[in-house]
Amino acid sequence: MSTARRDFLLRAGLGATALAVSPTAALADARNTTGPSARALLAAAHEWEEQQQAEPWDTTWTRKITGKHKAMFDIPEVEGGVGVLRSGIWQRQYADVLKTQPGELTSVMVIRHNGIFLAMNQEFWTAYEVGKAEKLKGDDGKTMKYNPVLPAPGQDVPGSMRGLMLDKQIEGGAIALGCGLAYRSVVAMVQQKDKLEPAEARKKANSMLVPGVIMQPSGIFANVMAEEAGCVFVYAV
């Protein structure tokens, strides 16, 4: 089985041996060739169930997709945050070139797969050393310490750039959606480091989501719903 396929199945809890494989139980085995141990598989069954979203999924965001111009930006990787930035740049260019007015365009950002860490705040990035764990490098070639689409602690973002940040786009009406499948890796990271039960780990992870990000069953689920609501698909990274 290819590494990409294996990683996906582990994230999705859909390993060929059982529907019990969760990223928490098998995270350390995600890239090996022997697969999770029998103990991990057995322990994962109950844990996988507990990690599921307890409340109903919110799909009311589709009602906010209005106006003549609608685009969905698919963001499956961190890649320095360029996927999020492109959403903001598109909005700005349409306003500058086509003179669109507020309410005439809608941007939907689907933050999924490895890009899910863009949906987490700076507290999460520093506490769980996301850059080190995910082997992310900044423009300077050093390990990335902070979420590139949010202001870094103690640093000012230049005026023109500030409006492209994820929090500012959300404030301006852009819709940000998170992949529930990929989010299990976020919860697993919290659970492993803090030695928490699955439900406690999810609660703590939720407290560090960027305000306004709406979690969905999966990124592909969100992609399709956005397209059905009239959005043009943009592969943003």
C-alpha positions as CSV (number, residue, x, y, z in Angstrom):
1,M,0.0,0.0,0.0
2,S,1.4,3.4,-0.9
3,T,2.4,5.8,1.9
4,A,-0.2,8.4,0.7
5,R,-3.0,5.8,0.7
6,R,-1.9,4.4,4.1
7,D,-1.8,7.8,5.7
8,F,-5.2,8.7,4.4
9,L,-6.8,5.4,5.6
10,L,-5.3,5.9,9.0
11,R,-6.6,9.5,9.2
12,A,-10.0,8.4,8.0
13,G,-10.2,5.4,10.4
14,L,-10.7,3.1,7.4
15,G,-7.8,0.7,7.6
16,A,-8.3,-2.5,5.6
17,T,-8.2,-4.6,8.7
18,A,-11.0,-2.8,10.5
19,L,-12.9,0.5,10.8
20,A,-11.2,0.8,14.2
21,V,-8.0,2.4,13.1
22,S,-7.7,5.9,14.6
23,P,-4.8,8.3,14.2
24,T,-4.4,8.5,17.9
25,A,-3.7,4.8,18.4
26,A,-1.6,4.4,15.3
27,L,-0.1,7.8,14.8
28,A,3.4,6.4,15.5
29,D,2.9,3.7,12.9
30,A,1.5,5.9,10.2
31,R,4.5,5.7,8.0
32,N,5.9,2.2,8.7
33,T,5.3,-0.9,6.6
34,T,4.1,-3.4,9.2
35,G,1.0,-1.5,10.2
36,P,-0.5,-0.8,13.7
37,S,-0.1,-3.5,16.3
38,A,-3.0,-5.8,17.2
39,R,-3.1,-4.0,20.6
40,A,-3.4,-0.6,18.9
41,L,-6.2,-1.8,16.6
42,L,-8.2,-3.2,19.6
43,A,-7.7,-0.1,21.7
44,A,-8.5,2.2,18.7
45,A,-12.0,0.8,18.3
46,H,-13.5,2.4,21.3
47,E,-11.3,5.5,21.1
48,W,-12.2,6.1,17.4
49,E,-15.9,6.2,18.4
50,E,-15.3,8.6,21.2
51,Q,-13.4,11.0,19.0
52,Q,-16.3,11.6,16.6
53,Q,-18.1,14.9,16.6
54,A,-20.6,14.8,19.4
55,E,-22.9,17.6,18.1
56,P,-24.6,17.7,14.7
57,W,-22.5,19.0,11.8
58,D,-23.2,22.6,10.9
59,T,-24.0,23.0,7.2
60,T,-25.8,26.3,7.5
61,W,-22.8,28.1,6.0
62,T,-24.1,27.2,2.5
63,R,-26.8,29.9,3.0
64,K,-24.1,32.5,3.2
65,I,-22.8,31.7,-0.3
66,T,-24.4,34.6,-2.1
67,G,-23.6,37.2,-4.8
68,K,-22.5,36.9,-8.4
69,H,-19.0,35.7,-7.7
70,K,-18.4,32.6,-5.7
71,A,-15.2,30.6,-5.3
72,M,-14.1,27.7,-3.1
73,F,-10.3,27.4,-2.3
74,D,-9.2,23.9,-1.7
75,I,-6.3,24.0,0.8
76,P,-4.9,20.5,1.5
77,E,-1.3,21.5,2.6
78,V,0.2,24.2,4.8
79,E,2.7,25.4,2.1
80,G,3.4,28.7,3.9
81,G,-0.3,29.5,4.0
82,V,-0.5,30.4,0.3
83,G,-3.9,28.8,-0.1
84,V,-5.5,31.1,2.5
85,L,-3.6,34.1,1.0
86,R,-4.9,33.4,-2.5
87,S,-8.5,33.6,-1.2
88,G,-7.8,37.1,0.1
89,I,-5.9,38.1,-3.0
90,W,-8.8,37.0,-5.2
91,Q,-11.3,39.0,-3.2
92,R,-9.0,42.1,-3.4
93,Q,-8.4,41.8,-7.1
94,Y,-12.0,41.4,-7.9
95,A,-12.7,44.6,-5.9
96,D,-9.9,46.5,-7.6
97,V,-10.5,45.3,-11.2
98,L,-14.2,44.5,-11.4
99,K,-15.2,47.0,-8.7
100,T,-17.3,44.4,-6.9
101,Q,-19.1,45.6,-3.8
102,P,-19.5,43.9,-0.5
103,G,-22.0,41.1,-0.9
104,E,-21.2,40.5,-4.5
105,L,-18.7,37.8,-3.9
106,T,-18.2,34.9,-1.5
107,S,-15.0,33.1,-0.7
108,V,-15.0,29.6,0.8
109,M,-11.8,28.1,2.2
110,V,-11.7,24.3,2.7
111,I,-8.8,23.6,5.0
112,R,-8.1,19.9,4.9
113,H,-5.6,17.0,4.9
114,N,-2.2,18.3,6.1
115,G,-3.4,21.8,5.8
116,I,-5.7,21.4,8.8
117,F,-3.0,23.0,11.1
118,L,-3.8,26.3,9.4
119,A,-7.1,26.2,11.3
120,M,-5.3,26.1,14.7
121,N,-4.3,29.2,16.6
122,Q,-0.8,30.3,17.7
123,E,-1.2,28.8,21.1
124,F,-1.6,25.4,19.5
125,W,1.3,25.9,17.2
126,T,3.7,26.7,19.9
127,A,2.5,24.3,22.6
128,Y,2.5,21.3,20.2
129,E,5.5,22.4,18.0
130,V,3.6,21.9,14.8
131,G,6.5,23.1,12.6
132,K,8.8,20.5,14.1
133,A,6.2,17.7,14.1
134,E,5.2,18.3,10.5
135,K,8.7,19.2,9.3
136,L,7.5,22.6,8.1
137,K,10.1,25.2,7.0
138,G,9.7,29.0,6.7
139,D,11.0,31.3,4.1
140,D,14.3,31.5,6.0
141,G,14.7,27.7,5.8
142,K,14.2,27.3,9.6
143,T,11.5,25.3,11.3
144,M,8.2,27.2,11.2
145,K,7.2,28.2,14.7
146,Y,3.9,29.9,14.0
147,N,0.8,29.6,11.9
148,P,1.7,31.6,8.8
149,V,-1.9,32.9,8.2
150,L,-2.2,34.5,11.7
151,P,-0.3,37.3,13.3
152,A,2.8,35.9,15.2
153,P,3.0,36.8,18.9
154,G,4.6,40.2,19.3
155,Q,4.8,41.0,15.6
156,D,2.9,43.4,13.5
157,V,1.6,42.3,10.1
158,P,2.0,45.0,7.4
159,G,-1.3,46.7,6.6
160,S,-1.8,45.2,3.1
161,M,-0.9,41.8,4.4
162,R,-3.1,41.9,7.5
163,G,-6.2,41.8,5.5
164,L,-5.2,38.5,3.9
165,M,-4.8,36.7,7.3
166,L,-7.3,33.9,8.0
167,D,-8.9,35.7,11.0
168,K,-9.4,38.9,9.0
169,Q,-10.9,37.1,6.1
170,I,-13.4,35.4,8.4
171,E,-14.3,38.7,10.0
172,G,-14.9,40.1,6.5
173,G,-17.4,37.4,5.6
174,A,-15.2,34.6,4.1
175,I,-16.2,31.1,5.0
176,A,-13.5,28.8,6.5
177,L,-14.2,25.1,6.8
178,G,-12.1,22.4,8.5
179,C,-11.8,18.7,7.6
180,G,-13.2,16.5,10.4
181,L,-11.1,13.6,9.2
182,A,-7.8,15.5,9.3
183,Y,-8.8,17.1,12.6
184,R,-8.4,13.7,14.2
185,S,-4.6,14.1,13.9
186,V,-4.9,17.4,15.7
187,V,-6.8,15.8,18.5
188,A,-4.4,12.9,18.6
189,M,-1.5,15.3,19.0
190,V,-3.2,16.9,22.0
191,Q,-4.1,13.5,23.5
192,Q,-0.6,12.1,23.2
193,K,1.3,15.1,24.6
194,D,-1.1,15.9,27.4
195,K,-2.1,12.3,28.3
196,L,-5.8,13.1,28.0
197,E,-8.8,10.9,27.3
198,P,-10.2,11.3,23.7
199,A,-13.1,13.5,24.7
200,E,-10.9,15.8,26.8
201,A,-8.4,16.1,24.1
202,R,-11.0,17.0,21.5
203,K,-12.4,19.6,23.9
204,K,-9.0,21.2,24.4
205,A,-8.3,21.1,20.7
206,N,-11.6,22.8,20.0
207,S,-10.6,25.6,22.3
208,M,-7.6,26.3,20.1
209,L,-9.4,26.4,16.7
210,V,-9.3,29.8,15.0
211,P,-12.6,31.4,15.8
212,G,-15.1,31.1,13.0
213,V,-13.7,27.9,11.5
214,I,-16.6,25.5,10.9
215,M,-15.7,21.8,11.1
216,Q,-17.2,19.5,8.5
217,P,-17.3,15.6,8.2
218,S,-14.5,15.8,5.7
219,G,-12.8,18.3,3.3
220,I,-14.2,16.6,0.3
221,F,-17.7,16.8,1.8
222,A,-17.2,20.5,2.2
223,N,-15.8,20.8,-1.3
224,V,-18.8,19.2,-2.9
225,M,-21.3,21.2,-0.9
226,A,-19.6,24.4,-1.9
227,E,-19.6,23.5,-5.5
228,E,-23.3,22.5,-5.3
229,A,-23.9,25.9,-3.9
230,G,-22.4,27.5,-7.0
231,C,-18.7,28.0,-6.1
232,V,-16.0,27.7,-8.7
233,F,-13.4,25.2,-7.6
234,V,-9.8,26.5,-7.0
235,Y,-7.0,24.2,-6.1
236,A,-5.1,26.8,-4.0
237,V,-1.7,25.1,-3.2
